[in-house]
Amino acid sequence: MEHPLLSADFRVFAEQEIAQFEQQTSCEVRIHLETQNDADLLDRAAFVFDHLGMRKTQQRNAILIYIQLQPSQAAIIGDIGLSFITTAEWSHLVDVLTHPFKGGQFKEGVHACLIALLEKVQPKFPYQSDDINELTNQISR
């Protein structure tokens, strides 16, 4: 049976959530799902961040939500423009994301995480009327 995070329904939901997030801030968000990886979590997330070309945004304000299914873990990392967010705050955002996951509420976790992220980044990176979507909203795998 397919994991709910890998379903077409979740993909459509998450991409719509990202689009709504990006209509309220100039930050760019990607979600990357991996079924399994044995590498160090943050090392792997940083590798994926670079592999997806996320350092190429004009304001260096891209955010990666990295979700791994086996073992079940997640990381959220941002580019240099988001250095004002502390390690503890990034960890809290991961908790906001993953706490609902424990009850199988994957959409709720992503939604809550994006709301919490928006509260952090919007004051420094408000939406600009001439903002362009620099990164695709598609979930990567």
Beta strands, then each sheet from edge to edge (+ up, - down):
strand 1: 28-36
strand 2: 62-70
strand 3: 73-78
sheet 1: 1+ 2+ 3-
end
